Structures are given as structure tokens and as C-alpha cells.
Amino acid sequence: MPVVTTSAGRDAWSALHQIFLSGLVRDRLSEAATSIGLSPGLMKALFHLEPDTPVRMGDLAEHLGWDASYVTNVADVLEERGFAERRPHPSDRRVKTLVLSPAGVAAKQQLFDVLHEPPPALDVLTAAEQRQLRDLLTKVAGAIQQHA
């Protein structure tokens, strides 16, 4: 599929950057992390865990661009808070995995509840414009997932 870059596409991408680099996003991330008693970095790790899909700690380190020893510290804190459990890898007991605990599922949902609350700035759009924006961004998000 050929790449079509237009000035409107660049402007839209620039507007998204302005939105996500604003203090609003930073404040919302901090508010979400504080709501469950974690730092934003620990919150980021929580986003990559699921209840039924163990993640190798080394894979988590690689995915997040963190040192493996730091992921060990992250795992310690998440376990202490009851948000995650360490488990041995099913085929290699030397390898440790992390899985989201039931408390971690609830904490992750609480994070999403805070993060998904739209800012008052969206009120400048009509309901129809908000639906259109949702549909367009969902289409872009789907394309990003496809190419990942």
C-alpha cells in the first residue's frame, strides 16, 4: 500500500502531538498512577500484563526498553502490592514470568477509568464530531496495530 502523506495528515499528527505533549496528559497519567499507589513507570509495566498470559520478565524488559535488573525491582513492587505474580516459565523453570493478579486486573481497570475520562476540551466538538473523531482515530489505531 503506497504511503500518502498530505499536509492535512501532517497537521493532524502535529495536533495529536500537541495534545499528548501537553501538561494535561502528564497530569492525567500522574493522577491515574496515584489512584492505585504506583509511579508512572510501574503503571506502564502494569499495562503490559494480562491475567491469563504470562510474560517473560526478559521480554517485558526488552519491550519497555528497561534493564532486566530494573524489571526485577518492578516485579518486586507489583508483587508486594498484590498486582502481579511471578511464575516459572512452563517449559523452562529458570525463566520467570509475570502475570496479572485479580487485584492487578482491578487496578488496571481503575487506571483505564481515569485515563479514558475525556478532558473538558472535547466539549468544543458536537456529539456528531466526537463520534467522527472516535471513528477516525479508531481507524488509525487499527492500522498502527496491524503494522506493529
NORSULFEN-V147153 format. One record per pair of residues at least 24 apart in sequence whose C-alpha atoms are under 6 Angstrom apart, sorted by the first residue. I is the first residue (numbers start at 1). GAP is how many residues later the second one is. Records with the same first field share a line. If there is no record, write none. Layout:
# NORSULFEN-V147153
I = GAP / GAP
This chain:
# NORSULFEN-V147153
32 = 79 / 82
49 = 50 / 51
50 = 49 / 50
51 = 48 / 49 / 50
54 = 43 / 44 / 45
55 = 42 / 43
56 = 40 / 41
57 = 40
